[in-house]
């Protein structure tokens, strides 16, 4: 920091590239300058760079206060050479989007959209969302809707859904932060490569996501529309939500040579449920390529309460909830590493998506069976839970004949929601992702606050206290059942076998026909689903 007291024009110049605002003041009163610094410090947030800059501002503020005590009313010219990056380079991403090239991690990366700046380190997901609204409206347009005839419908949906976005976040993957960090690093390297911010010897890979689901995920009824004076025949392979999500995220973050930041695949087959998904994960049948998936999304919620699943529960002499509990817990434990091939030690980020609003059942309590089970299990295992149901629930209950959010054909049975659902779902995943990145950045910031040398002293924090060593085991939690209690859970979790020892050293033998035997309602539900989808194993 250099203080130039000889400048002819007395001014105070403050500029922080990482905040939402740029502060520039000329010929200001010292009292105003001091107040402005207070405002700026609040805007900095608690990111590592923000805290570092905040300390510098403390020194500047003390200097100004000293000048004030000496009777000076105007602030001397202060040049902050080390407060901002000289010769800052900006790369134009789109007409309204600019990004600071010099930042080297996602929490410090400054993005400018429509003259507003934010970064994940000091901007809330809500603020980022509101900033991106014009762009979200545009990228929500279906590629076949050349004149954007559905813009009014899309904007109305966005207007209704935006105030309720927080309801989609049912659980953050609190026991998978290490995986989240790994995914963020993969994505950021890919992002730097796409936009030429950094040179790489080999092309950084994409973030690989697989979505497991049934006919709802596949897009059955996705062309159904509630606005009857508009017609459009969109093929289900382009109007379903995962195709829209793939287009949306890669348009936002960019692509190179036809491939974006994300590679999203869907294994969606009508009539299948989580039991089938479990076997697909267990035997690594998720892709026809050698891709290892970073994120596995379970979107089977509707089929998990399907009439065939209900029938299966009765045959086992179980309630629907008890049957769901067993099936979902098996899926979760398999994804987290239990009984998988040992070469697949890296467990994916697991996210449940609940899209079931009816009407396989009409009892409100029965409708909530899946939600109740998933809330309990995702919270226990510390994995992700994203809910469409909790965003639109009260709109559906206010008018159960509506078709913007729920299936049409009422009161006849139909579990396939229409176009509104498939437009909304990508928004929810985008917001959930924003929240994950923001939470990760804030987590790193908090760690810095309590573990940084200078900061820890100001908080009166003593690193030698026993709490410093408190952590949770990097193992799968014990099976959640009625026998698990507070007397035994700690010892069972701490003494449980690590994930790497729960794997299978041998590869399973493939059987082309066994997948058929695993379909819901088949006589041998637990038979292994060992057919590679779209590819015959050798």
C-alpha positions as a printed NumPy array, in Angstrom:
array([[  0.   ,   0.   ,   0.   ],
       [  1.342,   3.432,  -0.944],
       [  0.055,   6.688,   0.514],
       [  0.561,   9.684,  -1.747],
       [  0.113,  12.878,   0.283],
       [  1.472,  15.138,  -2.432],
       [ -1.355,  14.691,  -4.915],
       [ -2.841,  17.974,  -6.089],
       [ -6.35 ,  16.566,  -6.325],
       [ -7.352,  15.33 ,  -2.899],
       [ -9.362,  12.174,  -3.353],
       [-10.069,   8.776,  -1.972],
       [-10.179,   5.903,  -4.422],
       [-11.419,   2.538,  -3.271],
       [-11.893,  -0.331,  -5.643],
       [-12.46 ,  -3.964,  -4.84 ],
       [-12.984,  -6.231,  -7.852],
       [-14.504,  -9.07 ,  -5.857],
       [-17.435,  -7.188,  -4.375],
       [-20.831,  -6.543,  -5.884],
       [-20.056,  -2.837,  -6.207],
       [-17.115,  -0.703,  -7.241],
       [-16.448,   2.152,  -4.843],
       [-14.965,   5.313,  -6.348],
       [-15.044,   8.598,  -4.43 ],
       [-13.419,  11.883,  -5.291],
       [-13.101,  14.961,  -3.054],
       [-15.066,  13.326,  -0.25 ],
       [-15.21 ,  14.281,   3.398],
       [-13.073,  12.098,   5.654],
       [-16.153,  11.132,   7.677],
       [-17.817,   9.901,   4.479],
       [-14.657,   7.988,   3.542],
       [-14.603,   6.261,   6.942],
       [-18.287,   5.317,   6.649],
       [-17.675,   4.035,   3.129],
       [-14.892,   1.761,   4.346],
       [-17.293,   0.294,   6.917],
       [-19.775,  -0.397,   4.121],
       [-17.085,  -1.92 ,   1.939],
       [-15.911,  -4.242,   4.693],
       [-19.44 ,  -5.603,   5.039],
       [-19.573,  -6.18 ,   1.288],
       [-16.331,  -8.148,   1.319],
       [-17.867, -11.098,   3.119],
       [-15.666, -13.699,   4.786],
       [-13.7  , -15.075,   1.843],
       [ -9.969, -15.457,   2.263],
       [ -9.184, -12.507,  -0.005],
       [-11.988, -10.507,   1.595],
       [-10.529, -11.009,   5.075],
       [ -7.067, -10.065,   3.853],
       [ -8.388,  -6.882,   2.282],
       [-10.431,  -6.126,   5.38 ],
       [ -7.211,  -5.99 ,   7.431],
       [ -5.739,  -3.507,   4.959],
       [ -8.851,  -1.385,   5.196],
       [ -8.44 ,  -1.352,   8.99 ],
       [ -5.052,   0.324,   8.531],
       [ -6.478,   2.795,   6.023],
       [ -9.375,   3.635,   8.321],
       [ -7.035,   4.238,  11.268],
       [ -4.931,   6.528,   9.063],
       [ -8.011,   8.533,   8.036],
       [ -9.183,   8.787,  11.647],
       [ -5.773,  10.158,  12.602],
       [ -6.057,  12.752,   9.81 ],
       [ -9.502,  13.654,  11.122],
       [ -8.156,  14.118,  14.655],
       [ -5.515,  16.468,  13.235],
       [ -8.28 ,  18.699,  11.902],
       [ -8.248,  17.621,   8.267],
       [-11.663,  17.537,   6.637],
       [-10.685,  16.281,   3.204],
       [ -9.039,  12.909,   2.747],
       [ -5.551,  12.831,   1.231],
       [ -5.13 ,  10.937,  -2.026],
       [ -4.615,   7.271,  -1.263],
       [ -3.533,   4.892,  -3.99 ],
       [ -4.192,   1.237,  -3.269],
       [ -1.775,  -0.499,  -5.613],
       [ -2.125,  -3.913,  -3.987],
       [ -5.901,  -3.804,  -3.505],
       [ -6.697,  -4.621,  -7.086],
       [ -5.067,  -6.428,  -9.985],
       [ -3.245,  -4.1  , -12.328],
       [ -3.849,  -4.513, -16.061],
       [ -6.865,  -6.64 , -15.317],
       [ -7.847,  -8.765, -18.319],
       [-11.487,  -9.453, -18.987],
       [-12.815, -12.129, -21.33 ],
       [-16.221, -11.57 , -22.889],
       [-18.325, -14.711, -22.379],
       [-21.537, -13.379, -23.834],
       [-23.142, -10.061, -24.606],
       [-23.774,  -9.279, -20.942],
       [-21.264, -11.499, -19.136],
       [-17.637, -10.804, -18.278],
       [-15.251, -12.713, -16.069],
       [-12.036, -11.67 , -14.405],
       [ -9.301, -13.782, -15.977],
       [ -6.864, -13.483, -13.11 ],
       [ -8.696, -15.448, -10.435],
       [ -7.507, -19.002,  -9.987],
       [-10.324, -20.643,  -8.035],
       [-14.083, -20.615,  -8.227],
       [-14.603, -18.939,  -4.851],
       [-12.543, -15.911,  -5.956],
       [-13.838, -15.772,  -9.536],
       [-15.626, -12.533, -10.386],
       [-18.459, -12.744, -12.891],
       [-20.165,  -9.672, -14.283],
       [-23.713, -10.042, -15.611],
       [-25.663,  -7.005, -16.786],
       [-23.179,  -4.695, -15.01 ],
       [-23.615,  -6.557, -11.694],
       [-20.697,  -8.419, -10.153],
       [-20.807, -11.493,  -7.977],
       [-18.699, -14.413,  -6.961],
       [-19.609, -17.557,  -5.106],
       [-17.459, -16.5  ,  -2.155],
       [-19.49 , -13.45 ,  -1.176],
       [-22.769, -13.571,  -3.124],
       [-25.808, -15.526,  -1.958],
       [-27.458, -18.059,  -4.307],
       [-30.573, -15.882,  -4.288],
       [-28.621, -12.803,  -5.38 ],
       [-26.869, -14.76 ,  -8.141],
       [-30.191, -16.212,  -9.297],
       [-31.854, -12.823,  -9.495],
       [-28.875, -11.485, -11.431],
       [-29.123, -14.329, -13.946],
       [-32.907, -14.138, -14.451],
       [-32.791, -12.541, -17.936],
       [-30.291, -15.156, -19.064],
       [-32.321, -17.999, -17.515],
       [-35.412, -16.88 , -19.424],
       [-33.496, -17.021, -22.692],
       [-31.799, -20.387, -22.188],
       [-35.101, -21.955, -21.085],
       [-36.355, -21.636, -24.668],
       [-36.79 , -24.974, -26.423],
       [-34.569, -25.25 , -29.491],
       [-37.612, -26.036, -31.672],
       [-39.566, -23.036, -30.385],
       [-38.035, -20.68 , -32.949],
       [-40.292, -17.701, -32.163],
       [-40.335, -18.427, -28.418],
       [-44.123, -18.82 , -28.411],
       [-43.806, -20.323, -24.929],
       [-41.971, -17.326, -23.477],
       [-45.013, -15.97 , -21.621],
       [-45.698, -19.382, -20.077],
       [-42.018, -19.775, -19.15 ],
       [-41.823, -16.3  , -17.593],
       [-45.027, -16.923, -15.614],
       [-43.576, -20.182, -14.289],
       [-40.365, -18.411, -13.326],
       [-42.305, -15.638, -11.587],
       [-44.24 , -18.203,  -9.531],
       [-41.336, -20.519,  -8.755],
       [-38.558, -18.025,  -7.954],
       [-39.879, -16.96 ,  -4.492],
       [-40.111, -20.648,  -3.513],
       [-36.726, -21.838,  -4.739],
       [-35.293, -22.389,  -1.259],
       [-37.911, -25.085,  -0.668],
       [-36.208, -27.318,  -3.23 ],
       [-33.153, -27.665,  -0.965],
       [-34.186, -30.436,   1.387],
       [-30.717, -31.67 ,   2.318],
       [-27.145, -30.623,   1.55 ],
       [-24.575, -33.476,   1.228],
       [-22.875, -32.691,   4.545],
       [-20.857, -35.939,   4.57 ],
       [-19.691, -35.541,   0.974],
       [-17.802, -32.237,   1.079],
       [-14.615, -33.932,  -0.091],
       [-16.42 , -35.207,  -3.186],
       [-17.974, -31.792,  -3.773],
       [-14.511, -30.209,  -3.63 ],
       [-13.208, -32.786,  -6.103],
       [-16.088, -32.064,  -8.51 ],
       [-15.609, -28.3  ,  -8.199],
       [-11.903, -28.659,  -9.006],
       [-12.707, -30.834, -12.046],
       [-15.295, -28.327, -13.221],
       [-13.099, -25.29 , -12.68 ],
       [-10.209, -26.8  , -14.653],
       [-12.641, -27.588, -17.446],
       [-14.018, -24.039, -17.256],
       [-10.538, -22.51 , -17.518],
       [ -9.816, -24.74 , -20.506],
       [-13.062, -23.879, -22.321],
       [-12.508, -20.131, -22.013],
       [ -8.751, -20.166, -22.534],
       [ -7.918, -18.86 , -19.064],
       [ -5.182, -21.443, -18.595],
       [ -3.179, -23.836, -20.75 ],
       [ -3.303, -27.571, -20.053],
       [ -1.113, -30.369, -21.413],
       [ -4.163, -32.615, -21.645],
       [ -7.78 , -31.568, -21.996],
       [ -9.499, -31.472, -18.563],
       [-12.416, -33.866, -18.43 ],
       [-16.069, -32.996, -17.998],
       [-18.12 , -33.323, -14.822],
       [-19.968, -36.575, -15.471],
       [-23.544, -36.901, -14.226],
       [-25.922, -39.835, -14.591],
       [-29.65 , -39.596, -13.951],
       [-31.597, -42.742, -13.091],
       [-35.35 , -42.73 , -13.475],
       [-38.501, -44.057, -15.066],
       [-40.961, -42.775, -17.629],
       [-41.363, -39.372, -15.92 ],
       [-37.63 , -38.755, -16.294],
       [-37.713, -40.147, -19.828],
       [-40.216, -37.432, -20.718],
       [-43.548, -39.197, -21.143],
       [-46.203, -36.449, -21.387],
       [-43.564, -33.675, -21.462],
       [-45.262, -32.145, -24.503],
       [-48.567, -31.713, -22.628],
       [-49.354, -28.029, -22.188],
       [-51.886, -26.142, -20.059],
       [-52.15 , -23.179, -22.452],
       [-54.613, -24.564, -24.963],
       [-54.345, -21.857, -27.603],
       [-50.73 , -22.82 , -28.211],
       [-49.691, -26.103, -29.748],
       [-46.286, -27.648, -30.207],
       [-45.095, -31.166, -30.834],
       [-41.757, -31.499, -29.095],
       [-40.12 , -34.942, -29.11 ],
       [-39.674, -36.394, -25.627],
       [-35.931, -36.787, -26.111],
       [-35.616, -32.998, -26.36 ],
       [-38.427, -31.694, -24.144],
       [-37.711, -33.84 , -21.069],
       [-36.051, -32.139, -18.131],
       [-32.64 , -33.786, -18.294],
       [-32.171, -32.733, -21.95 ],
       [-33.157, -29.193, -20.975],
       [-30.786, -29.306, -17.994],
       [-27.914, -30.441, -20.198],
       [-28.494, -27.573, -22.629],
       [-28.983, -25.015, -19.857],
       [-25.848, -25.654, -17.803],
       [-23.593, -25.928, -20.834],
       [-24.978, -22.715, -22.324],
       [-24.327, -20.908, -19.043],
       [-20.788, -22.21 , -18.552],
       [-19.809, -22.545, -22.212],
       [-18.445, -25.324, -24.406],
       [-15.499, -26.074, -26.65 ],
       [-15.369, -28.318, -29.707],
       [-18.98 , -29.253, -29.113],
       [-18.494, -30.448, -25.524],
       [-19.392, -28.39 , -22.493],
       [-18.504, -28.358, -18.823],
       [-20.946, -31.164, -18.039],
       [-21.579, -34.56 , -19.574],
       [-25.071, -35.681, -18.561],
       [-26.437, -39.128, -19.345],
       [-29.815, -40.524, -18.433],
       [-30.799, -44.122, -17.9  ],
       [-34.558, -43.739, -17.914],
       [-36.75 , -46.761, -18.535],
       [-40.491, -46.856, -17.982],
       [-41.65 , -49.081, -15.137],
       [-38.257, -49.339, -13.41 ],
       [-37.616, -48.28 ,  -9.835],
       [-34.755, -47.812,  -7.389],
       [-34.189, -51.568,  -7.046],
       [-33.115, -51.65 , -10.704],
       [-30.999, -48.531, -10.22 ],
       [-29.198, -50.189,  -7.322],
       [-28.062, -53.081,  -9.5  ],
       [-27.008, -50.715, -12.284],
       [-24.779, -48.876,  -9.794],
       [-23.552, -52.058,  -8.111],
       [-22.266, -53.547, -11.351],
       [-21.185, -50.303, -13.005],
       [-23.749, -50.543, -15.788],
       [-24.368, -46.819, -15.973],
       [-22.569, -46.05 , -19.207],
       [-21.628, -47.606, -22.529],
       [-18.269, -45.834, -22.212],
       [-15.521, -45.956, -19.603],
       [-16.756, -42.788, -17.899],
       [-16.836, -42.816, -14.122],
       [-19.713, -40.701, -12.89 ],
       [-19.095, -37.924, -10.392],
       [-22.784, -37.46 ,  -9.585],
       [-25.591, -40.016,  -9.436],
       [-29.119, -38.598,  -9.356],
       [-31.959, -40.863,  -8.23 ],
       [-35.158, -39.672,  -9.946],
       [-37.234, -42.812,  -9.37 ],
       [-39.61 , -41.238,  -6.845],
       [-42.806, -41.735,  -8.871],
       [-42.073, -45.372,  -9.718],
       [-40.954, -46.1  ,  -6.176],
       [-44.588, -45.658,  -5.117],
       [-45.917, -47.277,  -8.297],
       [-48.692, -49.858,  -8.06 ],
       [-46.152, -52.643,  -8.737],
       [-43.988, -51.473,  -5.823],
       [-47.074, -51.414,  -3.594],
       [-47.906, -54.955,  -4.703],
       [-44.355, -56.063,  -3.961],
       [-44.566, -54.6  ,  -0.441],
       [-47.756, -56.536,   0.222],
       [-46.125, -59.761,  -0.965],
       [-43.332, -59.147,   1.547],
       [-45.914, -58.361,   4.236],
       [-44.45 , -54.855,   4.576],
       [-45.993, -51.42 ,   4.595],
       [-45.18 , -49.202,   1.624],
       [-42.92 , -47.037,   3.805],
       [-41.012, -50.031,   5.217],
       [-40.472, -51.425,   1.728],
       [-39.339, -48.015,   0.488],
       [-36.962, -47.678,   3.429],
       [-35.225, -50.975,   2.622],
       [-35.009, -50.254,  -1.107],
       [-33.703, -46.676,  -0.763],
       [-31.177, -47.559,   1.936],
       [-29.803, -50.353,  -0.256],
       [-29.364, -47.88 ,  -3.125],
       [-27.634, -45.292,  -0.935],
       [-25.218, -47.765,   0.632],
       [-24.374, -49.201,  -2.782],
       [-23.643, -45.726,  -4.187],
       [-21.464, -44.907,  -1.183],
       [-19.253, -47.896,  -1.883],
       [-20.685, -50.985,  -0.245],
       [-20.284, -54.168,  -2.326],
       [-19.036, -52.425,  -5.48 ],
       [-15.988, -53.479,  -7.56 ],
       [-12.833, -52.327,  -5.745],
       [-11.585, -50.396,  -8.771],
       [-14.572, -48.077,  -8.248],
       [-13.52 , -46.896,  -4.795],
       [-14.395, -43.254,  -5.456],
       [-18.028, -42.915,  -4.472],
       [-20.156, -40.438,  -6.433],
       [-22.036, -37.474,  -5.056],
       [-25.52 , -38.87 ,  -4.419],
       [-28.59 , -36.687,  -4.916],
       [-32.23 , -37.727,  -4.617],
       [-34.816, -35.879,  -6.677],
       [-38.42 , -36.069,  -5.478],
       [-40.868, -35.213,  -8.262],
       [-43.934, -37.199,  -7.184],
       [-47.055, -35.047,  -6.673],
       [-49.616, -37.79 ,  -7.448],
       [-51.904, -39.402,  -8.238],
       [-50.976, -43.069,  -7.795],
       [-52.396, -42.518,  -4.324],
       [-54.89 , -39.828,  -3.373],
       [-54.473, -39.897,   0.395],
       [-52.313, -36.907,   1.362],
       [-50.504, -38.94 ,   4.025],
       [-49.814, -41.779,   1.581],
       [-48.619, -39.268,  -1.017],
       [-45.961, -38.178,   1.463],
       [-44.609, -41.71 ,   2.026],
       [-41.641, -41.295,  -0.302],
       [-40.817, -37.799,   0.976],
       [-40.883, -39.014,   4.569],
       [-38.498, -41.902,   3.89 ],
       [-36.077, -39.855,   1.793],
       [-35.923, -36.983,   4.284],
       [-34.921, -39.44 ,   6.987],
       [-32.322, -41.344,   4.93 ],
       [-30.669, -38.4  ,   3.167],
       [-30.316, -36.579,   6.47 ],
       [-28.862, -39.668,   8.16 ],
       [-26.355, -40.488,   5.409],
       [-25.485, -36.845,   4.699],
       [-26.324, -36.951,   0.985],
       [-28.251, -34.599,  -1.293],
       [-32.023, -34.239,  -1.491],
       [-33.704, -31.955,  -4.001],
       [-37.493, -31.651,  -4.094],
       [-39.849, -30.436,  -6.803],
       [-42.75 , -31.444,  -4.566],
       [-41.85 , -28.982,  -1.811],
       [-41.683, -26.121,  -4.31 ],
       [-45.122, -26.666,  -5.888],
       [-47.007, -28.532,  -3.133],
       [-49.307, -25.708,  -2.045],
       [-50.141, -24.666,  -5.598],
       [-51.239, -28.245,  -6.273],
       [-53.236, -28.508,  -3.03 ],
       [-54.935, -25.168,  -3.739],
       [-56.317, -26.579,  -6.992],
       [-55.822, -30.299,  -7.543],
       [-57.217, -29.982, -11.073],
       [-54.414, -27.626, -12.182],
       [-52.028, -28.886, -14.871],
       [-49.166, -26.386, -14.721],
       [-47.341, -28.43 , -12.074],
       [-49.101, -31.788, -11.818],
       [-50.308, -34.482, -14.259],
       [-53.358, -33.841, -16.417],
       [-56.321, -36.213, -17.036],
       [-57.668, -35.534, -13.514],
       [-59.399, -37.3  , -11.833],
       [-58.224, -40.312, -13.848],
       [-54.937, -41.889, -12.821],
       [-51.898, -40.219, -14.374],
       [-48.454, -39.889, -12.817],
       [-46.75 , -38.035, -15.685],
       [-46.624, -34.231, -15.223],
       [-46.592, -32.024, -18.312],
       [-44.395, -29.331, -19.79 ],
       [-44.35 , -27.043, -16.758],
       [-42.602, -29.707, -14.675],
       [-39.942, -30.295, -17.341],
       [-39.255, -26.553, -17.644],
       [-39.051, -26.022, -13.871],
       [-36.846, -28.989, -12.952],
       [-33.623, -27.683, -14.599],
       [-34.085, -24.429, -12.671],
       [-34.201, -26.341,  -9.401],
       [-31.013, -28.248, -10.194],
       [-29.306, -25.014, -11.229],
       [-30.307, -23.309,  -7.973],
       [-29.327, -26.362,  -5.927],
       [-25.908, -26.319,  -7.626],
       [-25.48 , -22.602,  -6.918],
       [-26.251, -23.271,  -3.272],
       [-23.742, -26.157,  -3.134],
       [-20.908, -24.057,  -4.572],
       [-21.775, -21.088,  -2.355],
       [-21.954, -23.333,   0.733],
       [-18.622, -24.913,  -0.169],
       [-16.971, -21.491,  -0.529],
       [-18.431, -20.323,   2.773],
       [-17.239, -23.526,   4.424],
       [-13.696, -22.852,   3.22 ],
       [-14.02 , -19.279,   4.458],
       [-15.121, -20.39 ,   7.928],
       [-12.201, -22.822,   8.082],
       [ -9.894, -19.926,   7.261],
       [-11.427, -17.739,   9.975],
       [-10.951, -20.313,  12.721],
       [ -7.646, -21.786,  11.584],
       [ -5.838, -18.69 ,  10.291],
       [ -3.153, -17.487,  12.703],
       [ -4.103, -13.824,  12.968],
       [ -7.857, -14.338,  12.835],
       [ -7.961, -17.153,  15.362],
       [ -6.388, -14.955,  18.018],
       [ -8.98 , -12.238,  17.546],
       [-11.71 , -14.806,  18.151],
       [ -9.979, -16.089,  21.269],
       [ -9.711, -19.521,  19.685],
       [ -7.237, -21.966,  21.231],
       [ -6.101, -24.647,  18.755],
       [ -4.912, -26.909,  21.565],
       [ -8.436, -27.469,  22.893],
       [ -9.786, -31.037,  22.467],
       [-12.491, -29.812,  20.067],
       [ -9.776, -29.213,  17.47 ],
       [ -9.585, -32.954,  16.872],
       [-13.321, -33.567,  16.544],
       [-14.267, -35.144,  13.22 ],
       [-16.516, -37.803,  11.764],
       [-15.301, -41.174,  10.45 ],
       [-14.735, -41.44 ,   6.704],
       [-16.781, -44.596,   6.631],
       [-20.334, -45.521,   5.755],
       [-22.679, -45.079,   8.698],
       [-24.151, -48.237,  10.251],
       [-27.308, -49.612,   8.676],
       [-30.235, -47.582,   9.956],
       [-32.774, -49.92 ,  11.513],
       [-34.879, -50.244,  14.648],
       [-31.998, -51.834,  16.58 ],
       [-29.616, -48.905,  16.126],
       [-29.596, -46.597,  19.15 ],
       [-27.54 , -43.91 ,  20.882],
       [-25.766, -46.519,  22.997],
       [-24.328, -48.335,  19.979],
       [-24.156, -45.967,  16.999],
       [-20.804, -44.34 ,  17.895],
       [-18.951, -47.606,  18.392],
       [-20.526, -49.178,  15.311],
       [-19.623, -46.223,  13.121],
       [-16.08 , -45.793,  14.442],
       [-15.344, -49.511,  14.378],
       [-16.994, -50.227,  11.035],
       [-14.929, -51.414,   8.1  ],
       [-13.743, -48.667,   5.778],
       [-15.356, -48.34 ,   2.371],
       [-12.291, -49.687,   0.581],
       [-12.648, -53.01 ,   2.415],
       [-16.357, -53.352,   1.668],
       [-15.742, -53.64 ,  -2.076],
       [-15.584, -56.786,  -4.219],
       [-12.228, -57.706,  -5.755],
       [-13.783, -59.779,  -8.544],
       [-15.828, -58.548, -11.468],
       [-19.341, -60.004, -11.8  ],
       [-20.138, -62.448, -14.575],
       [-22.458, -60.863, -17.093],
       [-25.764, -62.474, -18.018],
       [-27.714, -60.863, -20.838],
       [-31.141, -61.941, -19.607],
       [-30.839, -61.309, -15.875],
       [-31.904, -57.659, -16.254],
       [-35.372, -58.864, -17.26 ],
       [-35.626, -60.845, -14.048],
       [-34.929, -57.708, -12.042],
       [-37.844, -55.694, -13.403],
       [-40.455, -54.67 , -10.809],
       [-43.014, -57.375, -10.321],
       [-40.761, -60.129, -11.657],
       [-40.525, -63.319,  -9.643],
       [-36.883, -62.77 ,  -8.738],
       [-36.676, -59.097,  -7.785],
       [-33.182, -59.375,  -6.325],
       [-31.61 , -61.057,  -9.347],
       [-28.655, -59.09 , -10.614],
       [-29.199, -56.493, -13.298],
       [-26.041, -57.186, -15.253],
       [-26.759, -56.046, -18.774],
       [-24.826, -53.037, -19.985],
       [-27.412, -50.68 , -21.389],
       [-26.883, -50.084, -25.101],
       [-23.89 , -52.412, -25.258],
       [-23.495, -56.173, -25.147],
       [-20.63 , -57.07 , -22.81 ],
       [-18.026, -59.457, -24.094]])
